[in-house]
Amino acid sequence: MSTLVFGAGFLGRRFARELPLATLSTVDITDRDAVAAAIRGARAEVVINAAGKTGRPNVDWCETHRGPTWRSNVLGALELAEACEAAGAHLVHVGSGCVFYGPSPSPGGWREDDPANPISYYSRSKYAADLLLAPLPHVAVVRIRMPVDAAVHPRNLITKLAGYAQVVDVENSVTVVDDLVGVVAALAARRASGVFHATNPGTLRHRDLLALYRQVVDPSHRCELIGEGELVARGLAAAPRSNCVLASPRLDGLGLAMRPVGVALADVMSRYAADLRARAHQPGA
Ligand SMILES: NC(=O)c1ccc[n+]([C@@H]2O[C@H](COP(=O)([O-])OP(=O)(O)OC[C@H]3O[C@@H](n4cnc5c(N)ncnc54)[C@H](OP(=O)(O)O)[C@@H]3O)[C@@H](O)[C@H]2O)c1
């Protein structure tokens, strides 16, 4: 199953490396002709959209760069969907659980078909794409939350939280990237369509992740835990961040399992410590 991955970022590079018969395209997904040519050239049966504006140094960038944000996150996603339809390819679009803010309307977490309540411009752009792509028969929208990975990376939740002097102590769903790769491969192989929540069963408080970090990686790590409302009030963020718990009944319905979050995090954290040690021994470190 030849697979073409768009988006040469944290997740796109990982998908291109680990999905079977996958290659990475660096073309601009808003460039209709270039996208069509890339899909034709790769004879892609499956296309993964991991391209999008996520903001540097963080998602607040999207608040002040709304044009580039909607062009990549909405228009680019639609261009890919149209090109896939024309080429007979299946599209797996990486969405975000950050379209949900706060407690879910029913117990157990936000479900795939719950209407979302996005606040930040980034979240709005992600939800706008979801609304248009989710009903298409050749598209799966895979919503993820706060990727957690064994490799040190600025977009890895472990690296992010360990680097903050102040950390909001909230409960969230998270996505362990190792498990996500398997889910994306399975959804692509089944040509699944509609929305899927790809988060590990269970929830994680930031304080618990950092407690494990101190235990496994760095006993000297210190930070201040703050309340959710303090992030914007203290000027640490421009827009409120999404905190939410997702339920994944559609993934469960396909029998696609991700490891319970505690099990997966313990595994990932010990490999994260090993990655840090390996980096410390690299020449020039
Ligand atoms: N990491 C997270 O916390 C998270 C959580 C939930 C969902 N997601 C979603 O997962 C997807 C991948 O995120 P990521 O973590 O891998 O972010 P990332 O590291 O920022 O990767 C996104 C990549 O897409 C590229 N891109 C932006 N606009 C493009 C365009 N028009 N054409 C081609 N490439 C373009 C970016 O390049 P430039 O940097 O040059 O713009 C970047 O290389 C995104 O859709 C994101 O919304 C991420």
The ligand as an ORCA input file, in Angstrom:
! r2SCAN-3c Opt
* xyz 0 1
  N       2.023     18.234     18.256
  C       0.836     18.425     18.831
  O       0.740     18.804     20.024
  C      -0.428     18.117     18.067
  C      -1.567     17.849     18.790
  C      -2.743     17.623     18.113
  C      -2.753     17.657     16.715
  N      -1.617     17.934     16.028
  C      -1.704     17.991     14.566
  O      -0.788     17.078     13.990
  C      -0.313     17.587     12.738
  C       1.208     17.495     12.731
  O       1.690     18.239     13.837
  P       3.214     18.195     14.312
  O       3.193     18.052     15.778
  O       3.995     17.230     13.469
  O       3.588     19.706     13.976
  P       4.865     20.305     13.221
  O       6.109     19.692     13.760
  O       4.692     21.772     13.305
  O       4.678     19.794     11.736
  C       3.796     20.385     10.829
  C       4.557     20.553      9.548
  O       3.639     21.001      8.537
  C       4.340     21.994      7.788
  N       3.394     22.830      7.062
  C       2.681     23.912      7.492
  N       1.944     24.401      6.487
  C       2.222     23.636      5.387
  C       1.805     23.660      4.052
  N       0.940     24.585      3.599
  N       2.290     22.720      3.204
  C       3.169     21.792      3.628
  N       3.625     21.730      4.889
  C       3.155     22.641      5.761
  C       5.129     22.748      8.821
  O       6.121     23.524      8.218
  P       6.425     25.016      8.795
  O       6.896     24.799     10.196
  O       7.453     25.511      7.863
  O       5.142     25.756      8.753
  C       5.684     21.592      9.643
  O       6.843     21.060      9.054
  C      -0.845     19.022     12.621
  O      -1.962     19.022     11.782
  C      -1.300     19.355     14.026
  O      -2.378     20.259     14.017
  C      -0.443     18.139     16.670
*
